[in-house]
Each structure stands twice: as C-alpha cells, then as structure tokens.
Amino acid sequence: MIKLLIAVAVAMLLVGCSPSGLDEKQPSSSEEYLMGETVYVCGCPMMCCNSLSRNPDGRCICNMPLRKGTVSKIQDQILTVTVSGREKIIFLKNR
C-alpha cells in the first residue's frame, strides 16, 4: 500500500512539471532580449519549467506564479535570468 502511494505521488509530481502543454509561447531567439532587461520566469523551486514572459501577470505551465528577474547572460539560444539572487537557465530553442 505504501509503495502504491509513493508511486502515485511521484507520478503526480512528474505530470505537474511537464515541459509541454498549455498556451505558453516561447520566444524564438535570444536576439529578442537584452542584457539587464526585466523578464518574468517560473517561480517553482525546481528547474522543470521553461516559462518566460514580459508580462508580470499569469502563471507558468506548472501553475506557479511568475517571478521578476533580470537577464544576466545571453549565449546562443540560452538565457540566464537572475531571480532573487539565484540564476535560472531558460532554453529558447525547443529541445
């Protein structure tokens, strides 16, 4: 019984952090962003989402509120956003 409960909990966690779905539209290239620009990214504690927006309202695909951050590094199709002193990597190109 305990194994079944653990399996269900793990499955719910993985489905909740699914990288696909909903209406989240990702930008197409890093040229659309500038160093120091304010953006809004997923506020979940894990790196399961790739949500990025210029609009402060709304939620990411795992239903967490977006958090304000600053673009700190732009490299190829990867943005590094500093949020509350921590860096979060955003992949702009679909993997």
SVG drawing of the C-alpha trace seen along z (x, -y; Angstrom):
<svg xmlns="http://www.w3.org/2000/svg" viewBox="-3 -46 30 48">
<polyline fill="none" stroke="black" stroke-width="0.4" points="0.0,0.0 2.8,-2.4 4.6,-1.6 1.4,-2.5 1.0,-5.8 4.7,-6.7 4.2,-5.7 1.1,-7.9 2.9,-10.9 5.9,-10.6 3.6,-10.4 1.7,-13.5 4.9,-15.4 6.2,-14.4 2.9,-15.3 2.8,-18.7 6.2,-19.6 5.6,-18.5 7.6,-20.8 4.8,-20.7 1.3,-21.9 -0.9,-24.9 -0.7,-28.1 2.9,-29.1 4.6,-30.6 8.3,-30.6 10.4,-33.2 12.2,-32.2 15.6,-33.7 18.0,-35.3 18.1,-38.4 14.7,-39.4 16.3,-40.0 18.9,-42.4 21.2,-42.2 19.7,-43.8 16.1,-43.5 13.4,-42.7 11.6,-39.4 9.3,-37.1 10.1,-33.4 8.6,-30.4 8.7,-30.6 8.8,-26.9 11.7,-25.7 12.7,-23.0 14.1,-23.7 11.2,-21.9 9.7,-24.8 10.9,-26.9 8.3,-29.6 9.4,-33.1 7.3,-36.3 7.5,-40.0 4.1,-40.2 4.1,-40.0 0.6,-38.6 -0.1,-35.0 1.3,-31.6 3.7,-29.2 2.8,-25.8 3.2,-24.2 0.7,-26.7 3.2,-28.7 3.2,-32.5 5.8,-34.2 8.7,-35.9 10.5,-39.0 14.1,-38.5 16.8,-40.2 18.6,-38.8 22.2,-38.3 23.6,-36.3 22.8,-35.6 24.5,-32.7 23.3,-31.1 19.7,-30.1 20.1,-30.1 19.2,-33.0 20.4,-33.1 17.9,-35.1 18.8,-36.2 15.8,-35.8 16.2,-36.7 20.0,-36.3 19.8,-32.9 20.3,-32.1 17.7,-30.3 18.5,-28.9 15.9,-29.4 16.2,-27.4 14.8,-29.5 15.0,-26.8 12.6,-23.8 14.6,-20.7"/>
</svg>
